[in-house]
Amino acid sequence: MRVLAAILLVSTYIFAVSNAVLLKASLFSLIVDLLDHNLSNTAVYIDSKEYRDIPKFVKKYRYTDNCLEADILFVDTLKHLPKECIEDHKIFVTKYRDFISNKDKIIGAFFWQKGRPTIIFNKNRLEDFGIELPQKYSKYIE
């Protein structure tokens, strides 16, 4: 009976984790689609521990290890990015504190808060890039 309970508990955990990964992947894809309509040729740079597995689940973009070649950057922090990558790039951070402290450089943030995904778009940076989100996403614009 204990073995059955342990198997059920482990199975439930694995199911919950896999659902979280799929949710993260689908929201990542949504963000990229909203920011760049050239889907077949969109280059994405990921320097985030949280999102490094995304290319395994979302195959429709071109991933690059060079931030200068990327259209969209997903990073934990701007500290490790070269200055050239910060200017004129659509940067999404994965930490809220980085969004707040670098609002003038970041187009948005995608992070987990209290176990739920949170997405924030920066209104001024959207305007700088000439991006107009569909009306249903206006509640995510700050």
SELOTI-530204 format. One record per residue (C-alpha): residue number from 1; residue in one letter; chain; x, y, z. Coordinates in Angstrom, 3 decimals. Layout:
<recs>
<rec seq="NUM" type="A" mol="A" east="X" north="Y" up="Z"/>
...
</recs>
This chain:
<recs>
<rec seq="1" type="M" mol="A" east="0.000" north="0.000" up="0.000"/>
<rec seq="2" type="R" mol="A" east="2.865" north="2.374" up="0.801"/>
<rec seq="3" type="V" mol="A" east="4.483" north="1.589" up="-2.536"/>
<rec seq="4" type="L" mol="A" east="1.245" north="2.414" up="-4.351"/>
<rec seq="5" type="A" mol="A" east="0.934" north="5.694" up="-2.452"/>
<rec seq="6" type="A" mol="A" east="4.549" north="6.573" up="-3.257"/>
<rec seq="7" type="I" mol="A" east="4.038" north="5.792" up="-6.954"/>
<rec seq="8" type="L" mol="A" east="0.883" north="7.923" up="-7.024"/>
<rec seq="9" type="L" mol="A" east="2.674" north="10.811" up="-5.314"/>
<rec seq="10" type="V" mol="A" east="5.649" north="10.661" up="-7.700"/>
<rec seq="11" type="S" mol="A" east="3.335" north="10.394" up="-10.726"/>
<rec seq="12" type="T" mol="A" east="1.344" north="13.424" up="-9.579"/>
<rec seq="13" type="Y" mol="A" east="4.554" north="15.423" up="-9.109"/>
<rec seq="14" type="I" mol="A" east="5.863" north="14.476" up="-12.561"/>
<rec seq="15" type="F" mol="A" east="2.523" north="15.392" up="-14.155"/>
<rec seq="16" type="A" mol="A" east="2.481" north="18.788" up="-12.392"/>
<rec seq="17" type="V" mol="A" east="6.069" north="19.573" up="-13.402"/>
<rec seq="18" type="S" mol="A" east="5.494" north="18.605" up="-17.030"/>
<rec seq="19" type="N" mol="A" east="2.365" north="20.780" up="-17.158"/>
<rec seq="20" type="A" mol="A" east="4.347" north="23.734" up="-15.771"/>
<rec seq="21" type="V" mol="A" east="7.031" north="23.250" up="-18.441"/>
<rec seq="22" type="L" mol="A" east="4.419" north="23.102" up="-21.203"/>
<rec seq="23" type="L" mol="A" east="2.701" north="26.222" up="-19.847"/>
<rec seq="24" type="K" mol="A" east="6.035" north="28.046" up="-19.718"/>
<rec seq="25" type="A" mol="A" east="6.809" north="26.985" up="-23.296"/>
<rec seq="26" type="S" mol="A" east="3.434" north="28.099" up="-24.628"/>
<rec seq="27" type="L" mol="A" east="3.668" north="31.495" up="-22.897"/>
<rec seq="28" type="F" mol="A" east="7.209" north="31.939" up="-24.197"/>
<rec seq="29" type="S" mol="A" east="5.932" north="31.233" up="-27.705"/>
<rec seq="30" type="L" mol="A" east="3.066" north="33.698" up="-27.251"/>
<rec seq="31" type="I" mol="A" east="5.468" north="36.457" up="-26.178"/>
<rec seq="32" type="V" mol="A" east="7.775" north="35.906" up="-29.142"/>
<rec seq="33" type="D" mol="A" east="4.807" north="35.820" up="-31.546"/>
<rec seq="34" type="L" mol="A" east="3.484" north="39.109" up="-30.145"/>
<rec seq="35" type="L" mol="A" east="6.841" north="40.857" up="-30.439"/>
<rec seq="36" type="D" mol="A" east="7.993" north="39.590" up="-33.818"/>
<rec seq="37" type="H" mol="A" east="5.651" north="38.609" up="-36.632"/>
<rec seq="38" type="N" mol="A" east="8.466" north="37.237" up="-38.795"/>
<rec seq="39" type="L" mol="A" east="8.082" north="33.828" up="-37.139"/>
<rec seq="40" type="S" mol="A" east="10.009" north="31.683" up="-39.569"/>
<rec seq="41" type="N" mol="A" east="13.137" north="33.763" up="-39.192"/>
<rec seq="42" type="T" mol="A" east="12.903" north="35.073" up="-35.615"/>
<rec seq="43" type="A" mol="A" east="16.197" north="34.660" up="-33.791"/>
<rec seq="44" type="V" mol="A" east="15.954" north="34.170" up="-30.032"/>
<rec seq="45" type="Y" mol="A" east="18.777" north="34.392" up="-27.512"/>
<rec seq="46" type="I" mol="A" east="18.238" north="32.743" up="-24.117"/>
<rec seq="47" type="D" mol="A" east="20.565" north="33.389" up="-21.186"/>
<rec seq="48" type="S" mol="A" east="18.307" north="32.227" up="-18.395"/>
<rec seq="49" type="K" mol="A" east="18.524" north="29.203" up="-16.159"/>
<rec seq="50" type="E" mol="A" east="14.755" north="29.168" up="-15.938"/>
<rec seq="51" type="Y" mol="A" east="14.175" north="29.094" up="-19.697"/>
<rec seq="52" type="R" mol="A" east="17.226" north="27.278" up="-21.117"/>
<rec seq="53" type="D" mol="A" east="15.123" north="24.185" up="-21.936"/>
<rec seq="54" type="I" mol="A" east="12.613" north="26.104" up="-24.056"/>
<rec seq="55" type="P" mol="A" east="14.242" north="25.158" up="-27.405"/>
<rec seq="56" type="K" mol="A" east="13.408" north="21.503" up="-26.668"/>
<rec seq="57" type="F" mol="A" east="9.696" north="22.352" up="-26.603"/>
<rec seq="58" type="V" mol="A" east="9.357" north="25.313" up="-28.973"/>
<rec seq="59" type="K" mol="A" east="10.993" north="24.534" up="-32.315"/>
<rec seq="60" type="K" mol="A" east="9.543" north="27.227" up="-34.571"/>
<rec seq="61" type="Y" mol="A" east="12.246" north="29.837" up="-33.889"/>
<rec seq="62" type="R" mol="A" east="15.924" north="30.037" up="-34.656"/>
<rec seq="63" type="Y" mol="A" east="17.963" north="30.041" up="-31.449"/>
<rec seq="64" type="T" mol="A" east="21.337" north="31.721" up="-31.273"/>
<rec seq="65" type="D" mol="A" east="24.189" north="31.895" up="-28.778"/>
<rec seq="66" type="N" mol="A" east="25.116" north="35.369" up="-29.993"/>
<rec seq="67" type="C" mol="A" east="22.948" north="38.126" up="-28.547"/>
<rec seq="68" type="L" mol="A" east="23.893" north="40.497" up="-31.389"/>
<rec seq="69" type="E" mol="A" east="22.238" north="38.169" up="-33.927"/>
<rec seq="70" type="A" mol="A" east="19.008" north="37.859" up="-31.925"/>
<rec seq="71" type="D" mol="A" east="15.732" north="39.667" up="-32.458"/>
<rec seq="72" type="I" mol="A" east="14.496" north="38.883" up="-28.947"/>
<rec seq="73" type="L" mol="A" east="16.549" north="38.219" up="-25.817"/>
<rec seq="74" type="F" mol="A" east="15.366" north="36.309" up="-22.737"/>
<rec seq="75" type="V" mol="A" east="17.786" north="36.899" up="-19.864"/>
<rec seq="76" type="D" mol="A" east="17.813" north="36.624" up="-16.084"/>
<rec seq="77" type="T" mol="A" east="19.709" north="39.887" up="-15.762"/>
<rec seq="78" type="L" mol="A" east="21.305" north="42.581" up="-17.909"/>
<rec seq="79" type="K" mol="A" east="24.547" north="42.432" up="-15.893"/>
<rec seq="80" type="H" mol="A" east="26.153" north="39.825" up="-18.154"/>
<rec seq="81" type="L" mol="A" east="25.018" north="41.248" up="-21.498"/>
<rec seq="82" type="P" mol="A" east="27.417" north="43.291" up="-23.608"/>
<rec seq="83" type="K" mol="A" east="26.311" north="46.905" up="-24.039"/>
<rec seq="84" type="E" mol="A" east="25.814" north="46.338" up="-27.785"/>
<rec seq="85" type="C" mol="A" east="23.183" north="43.691" up="-27.042"/>
<rec seq="86" type="I" mol="A" east="21.203" north="45.954" up="-24.752"/>
<rec seq="87" type="E" mol="A" east="20.757" north="48.784" up="-27.233"/>
<rec seq="88" type="D" mol="A" east="18.115" north="48.270" up="-29.921"/>
<rec seq="89" type="H" mol="A" east="17.103" north="44.754" up="-28.862"/>
<rec seq="90" type="K" mol="A" east="13.801" north="43.472" up="-27.558"/>
<rec seq="91" type="I" mol="A" east="14.805" north="42.235" up="-24.117"/>
<rec seq="92" type="F" mol="A" east="12.617" north="40.189" up="-21.810"/>
<rec seq="93" type="V" mol="A" east="13.915" north="39.591" up="-18.310"/>
<rec seq="94" type="T" mol="A" east="12.927" north="36.690" up="-16.115"/>
<rec seq="95" type="K" mol="A" east="13.239" north="38.520" up="-12.803"/>
<rec seq="96" type="Y" mol="A" east="10.848" north="41.248" up="-11.670"/>
<rec seq="97" type="R" mol="A" east="13.583" north="43.231" up="-9.900"/>
<rec seq="98" type="D" mol="A" east="15.496" north="43.506" up="-13.176"/>
<rec seq="99" type="F" mol="A" east="12.363" north="44.750" up="-14.917"/>
<rec seq="100" type="I" mol="A" east="11.917" north="47.504" up="-12.323"/>
<rec seq="101" type="S" mol="A" east="15.563" north="48.571" up="-12.240"/>
<rec seq="102" type="N" mol="A" east="16.018" north="48.583" up="-16.053"/>
<rec seq="103" type="K" mol="A" east="12.641" north="49.716" up="-17.375"/>
<rec seq="104" type="D" mol="A" east="14.209" north="52.064" up="-19.898"/>
<rec seq="105" type="K" mol="A" east="16.015" north="49.139" up="-21.587"/>
<rec seq="106" type="I" mol="A" east="13.563" north="46.254" up="-21.285"/>
<rec seq="107" type="I" mol="A" east="10.472" north="45.536" up="-23.343"/>
<rec seq="108" type="G" mol="A" east="9.004" north="43.183" up="-20.764"/>
<rec seq="109" type="A" mol="A" east="9.276" north="40.553" up="-18.082"/>
<rec seq="110" type="F" mol="A" east="8.146" north="36.951" up="-17.827"/>
<rec seq="111" type="F" mol="A" east="8.553" north="35.409" up="-14.400"/>
<rec seq="112" type="W" mol="A" east="6.827" north="33.177" up="-11.868"/>
<rec seq="113" type="Q" mol="A" east="5.226" north="34.761" up="-8.821"/>
<rec seq="114" type="K" mol="A" east="3.515" north="32.689" up="-6.138"/>
<rec seq="115" type="G" mol="A" east="3.544" north="29.692" up="-8.459"/>
<rec seq="116" type="R" mol="A" east="1.849" north="31.514" up="-11.335"/>
<rec seq="117" type="P" mol="A" east="3.264" north="32.962" up="-14.531"/>
<rec seq="118" type="T" mol="A" east="3.379" north="36.740" up="-14.762"/>
<rec seq="119" type="I" mol="A" east="3.905" north="38.715" up="-17.955"/>
<rec seq="120" type="I" mol="A" east="4.494" north="42.469" up="-18.087"/>
<rec seq="121" type="F" mol="A" east="5.072" north="44.581" up="-21.188"/>
<rec seq="122" type="N" mol="A" east="6.730" north="48.007" up="-21.001"/>
<rec seq="123" type="K" mol="A" east="4.514" north="50.522" up="-22.815"/>
<rec seq="124" type="N" mol="A" east="7.347" north="52.928" up="-23.681"/>
<rec seq="125" type="R" mol="A" east="9.595" north="50.227" up="-25.144"/>
<rec seq="126" type="L" mol="A" east="6.693" north="48.757" up="-27.143"/>
<rec seq="127" type="E" mol="A" east="6.216" north="52.213" up="-28.665"/>
<rec seq="128" type="D" mol="A" east="9.973" north="52.532" up="-29.317"/>
<rec seq="129" type="F" mol="A" east="9.841" north="49.352" up="-31.402"/>
<rec seq="130" type="G" mol="A" east="6.520" north="50.257" up="-33.047"/>
<rec seq="131" type="I" mol="A" east="4.746" north="47.249" up="-31.560"/>
<rec seq="132" type="E" mol="A" east="1.036" north="47.430" up="-30.920"/>
<rec seq="133" type="L" mol="A" east="-0.340" north="44.499" up="-28.968"/>
<rec seq="134" type="P" mol="A" east="-3.876" north="43.254" up="-29.559"/>
<rec seq="135" type="Q" mol="A" east="-6.423" north="44.823" up="-27.209"/>
<rec seq="136" type="K" mol="A" east="-6.857" north="41.646" up="-25.169"/>
<rec seq="137" type="Y" mol="A" east="-3.251" north="42.009" up="-23.921"/>
<rec seq="138" type="S" mol="A" east="-3.630" north="45.621" up="-22.747"/>
<rec seq="139" type="K" mol="A" east="-3.963" north="44.500" up="-19.121"/>
<rec seq="140" type="Y" mol="A" east="-0.358" north="43.262" up="-19.278"/>
<rec seq="141" type="I" mol="A" east="1.036" north="46.634" up="-20.361"/>
<rec seq="142" type="E" mol="A" east="2.620" north="48.863" up="-17.742"/>
</recs>
